[in-house]
Amino acid sequence: MRRSAAVTLVASWTLLTASVPAAHAGNGVDDAHRYSYSTKAPYEPAQHPRDYQRAPRGFVPVFTENVSRHGSRTATDSADGALVLGLWERARKDGQLTSLGRDFGPDVRALLAAMEKVGYGRLSGRGAQELRGTAVRMARRLPQLLRTIARDGESIDVVSSGQGRAVDSGTIYADALAQADPALKPHIGPARTDKDLLYFHKSAGGAAYRYWLAHDQRLASTLKRITDQPATRSSARRVLARIFRPAFVQRIVDGEFSSLGDDVTAAEAVHNLYSIAPAMKAESPHGRGWHLDRYLPPRDADWLGYVDDAEEFYEKGPSFADSDITYKMAGVLLDDFFQQVEARRDGTSRRGAELRFTHAEEVVPLAALMGLPGSTRPAAPAHPYTYADNPWRGASVAPLAANIQWDVFRKGGTYLVRMLYNEKETAFKASCRPVAEGSHFYDLEELERCFGRK
């Protein structure tokens, strides 16, 4: 890597704490270092509902739709735990654990046991609560719409990717709506699966993307340049030094345990366990959390979070400025948003709500395609993504249970749309004109114009 780029990257971690979101009491993570969790950050609504704008006079809610990432989950497998426990056991036998490191093995085993009990890749207790909360707040936001759905016999459609955690998220959301207003229950249709819509990165529509992901040399070399920086090596050694004595850390660095992993791989495994731990808070002893943050110096958690964010940015997000391969395929989902509203306007649908449940691989590209806040700036090919010059952060763009919602209001033949992004009123892209300056409401015909649909 050129020296100028490396210097920028090394310096960028110092900017993290200046740009983190406001603290959320009781969320179980270190809010000063929230970005270090990347897209595994637990969900928090980004705006209080009492601050939402009122619809213009005479407009009433007639439809709502969303796309939501599944809620907090367990790790998808036990690989990270197996790697670090393999090293830990060897160090224990050799008497090479630090006093803090002696606790590390039991802590990891307890976390793995909790995840095995839930099931790898499955929704955790926290994830279920995130989805319930989002549903209840939607019911409180649009009580008139829900009454209309029940009174007029309209339907609520629930659709997911078909993957277990997304299916469960949809079920929990729908059940929470029915509990909030029991009259809705007969109007909630049977959950269905649409992989082309909500798992497009693995469907036929994602074939070109999968080929690019597997074979693009520019992508591979860019990510390698970011990961192979001296700052990453230094962070890795500091993380390992919390657990292992210096001589053992050097043995890892020297490649003695290459069958398990090198120093960076081992530190990234520790970071991955640290990142997933907040999602498993409900399953921790007495619900008090796992406290894996004590094994990562804060600045190193931040740096490894940046390395994780870089991978997410390039593989799923705005990526390179001269390519749309990562997000073009999300057009099928954006099209569905418009088609649902247009069908309602045109009288060809009696759906009152369209509820979709999916994954980061769909939400992150959709955010980039729509130009949502934080996802507007790709990286120039010659200048790697850094926190110093790009606002993209996985913890803000697509935390666990991230969501994009459109609320639709009608007066006569005019339909207005308001967008919420992680439950915050959010402007559409700059080329779209709201009904008034500072308003979060947009005429549907204006959105069709600025998104090239007419």
Salt bridges, closest charged atoms under 4 A:
ASP30 OD2 - HIS33 NE2 3.99
GLU65 OE1 - ARG356 NH2 2.57
GLU89 OE1 - ARG92 NH2 2.85
GLU89 OE2 - ARG109 NH2 2.24
ASP94 OD2 - ARG90 NE 3.31
ASP94 OD2 - ARG251 NH1 3.13
ASP103 OD2 - ARG294 NH1 3.66
ASP107 OD2 - ARG294 NH2 2.69
GLU130 OE2 - ARG126 NE 3.98
ASP152 OD1 - ARG151 NE 2.81
GLU154 OE2 - ARG344 NH2 2.77
ASP157 OD2 - ARG192 NH2 2.75
ASP157 OD2 - ARG351 NH1 3.51
ASP168 OD2 - ARG122 NH2 2.73
ASP228 OD2 - LYS224 NZ 2.60
ASP228 OD1 - ARG233 NH2 3.99
GLU256 OE2 - ARG90 NH2 3.84
GLU256 OE2 - ARG251 NH2 2.84
ASP263 OD1 - ARG233 NH1 2.87
ASP263 OD2 - ARG237 NE 3.63
ASP300 OD1 - ARG238 NH2 2.68
ASP302 OD2 - HIS33 ND1 2.71
GLU312 OE2 - LYS316 NZ 3.04
ASP322 OD1 - ARG218 NH2 2.90
ASP335 OD1 - ARG453 NH1 3.11
ASP336 OD2 - ARG356 NE 2.97
GLU342 OE1 - ARG453 NH2 3.21
ASP346 OD1 - ARG345 NE 2.98
GLU354 OE2 - ARG192 NH2 3.49
GLU354 OE1 - ARG351 NH1 3.04
GLU362 OE2 - HIS201 ND1 2.59
ASP407 OD2 - ARG141 NE 2.77
ASP407 OD2 - ARG418 NH2 2.99
GLU423 OE1 - ARG137 NE 2.68
GLU425 OE2 - ARG418 NH1 3.62
GLU446 OE1 - ARG433 NH2 3.41
GLU446 OE2 - ARG449 NH2 2.67
GLU448 OE2 - ARG345 NH1 3.18
